Amino acid sequence: MRRSTERILTTHTGSLPRPNELTDLLLASDRGGAAFDAAVQRAVEDVVKQQRSIGIDIVNDGEQGKASFATYVTDRLTGFESEPHGREASVEQSWFPDYYAARTASLGHATVLACSGPIVWMGEEQVQQDIDRLRFAMGSMEATEVFMTAASPGTVWYYQPNTYYPSHEAYIYAAADAMRHEYEAIHRAGYLLQLDCPDLAGGWNRREFADRTAGDFRRMAQLHVEALNHATRSIPADRMRLHVCWGNIEGPHTRDLPLEEIIDILMSARPQALSIEAANPRHAHEWTLFQDIKLPQDKILIPGVLDTTSNFVEHPELVAQRIGRYASVIGRERVIAGGDCGFATLARRALPVHPTVVCAKLRSLVEGARLASETLWGHVTLP
């Protein structure tokens, strides 16, 4: 994995807005066929060109072919069916019922699937399509690096409750053994693998932890990391990055577990780079944690310097300041500037951040990284 050796490199977390035509196709119950394939290919080509024209260094396919960064796995794994009752409300929903009732009324209810049978991998063709689309879109276009995202074993639990396996551990390891095929396919294709792990932080907000301790949650998070390490055992650490978040919604976030409560567990994961929230009002202060906690020398941080739930466009000087804070405590070469989370984690027409604003935010990211580089290196080496 490239480091910021001559200037601060830029990336993002994965999902980027999809064109309305593709969104409609992704939401259709009978999605697929030639029209769908052509729409996805056009969208991937456009989103790759957009990233490079803005100046993003480490790019991806924008997750254009997925209806969700997490629930797509139910099309690639056996064992899932509709859950009539769904998950219980989160802890924070019980703290702010009026707010969440209004939010649900405006966004609607998502379909919930549950694991009701043995999990078996059947997604070889689909992951290869993702790889082929991205490879074709890249063509002769140059980028510092290219990454692809995949749901972690814990994310399978985070969105799809277990009603089949005799224990939580059995469920997580079944997901790990199945998802390993996707991880290894991405690695064989020559792309960086990003593992999305909202479970490692946001999982604390699940109702099953309402009356349990932070220690209970830490034990579960450690189990999830061990399963992730098991599933990625054949992939070099420096070809992977891990993204963790507390739920990519504009909301109170008063239930969020502080980063300091889980940072040691996150550091025990095999991926070399760790992508964390660092821009939103609930976690922007946590850069100071790294003044006291020694980041292992082989690790890289990708702090979010853009809030992905707000239509405010961060000023480039603020972006530069946020980058500078992390560079001051862990060293400039181990900082890659990114976003808090994805801008379009679900395919829907009404996105939290408007697509034109997403572009403006990414431009601010690139400009802020340039300003930070001028301060940190005294000059800028252009890409």
Secondary structure, 3 states (H helix, E strand, C coil): CCCCCCCCEECCCCCCCCCHHHHHHHHCCCCCCHHHHHHHHHHHHHHHHHHHHHCCCEECCCCCCCCECCHHHHHCECCEEECCCCCCCCHHHHHCHHHHHHHHHHHCCCCCEEECCCCCECCHHHHHHHHHHHHHHHCCCCCCEEEEEEECHHHHHHHCCECCCCCHHHHHHHHHHHHHHHHHHHHHCCCEEEEECCHHHHHHHCHHHCCCCHHHHHHHHHHHHHHHHHHCCCCCHHHEEEECCCCCCCCCCCCCCCHHHCHHHHHCCCCCEEEECCCCCCCHHHHHHHHHCCCCCCCEEEEECCCCCCCCCCCHHHHHHHHHHHHHHHCHHHEEEECCCCCCCECCCCCCCCHHHHHHHHHHHHHHHHHHHHHHHCCCCCC
